[in-house]
Amino acid sequence: MPITGFQIKAARSLIGMEQVELAAKAGVSANTIRNMEAAGAERISVRTGTLDAVTDALKAAGVLIIDQGPSDGGAGVRLINKGA
């Protein structure tokens, strides 16, 4: 799934997670997270395994990553109700 640097930054903000913590949970360096977020509104261009590790860590922490779509209001992130 394409994801932007802004989505990663917003996801971290929703769950109160620092870059270093996300990096540790994803098994990547903090510089990798910084570089991904620096892409801003652009789609992140990294190895698929790296992107999967980061998005999996965010999902495990309770974030849903919303893909760009024609009728869903665009790309974004939201919290998942894990208790439901």
Secondary structure, DSSP 8 states (H G I E B T S, - for coil): ---BHHHHHHHHHHHT--HHHHHHHHTS-HHHHHHHHTTTTSB--S-HHHHHHHHHHHHHTTEEEE---SSS-SSEEEE--TT-
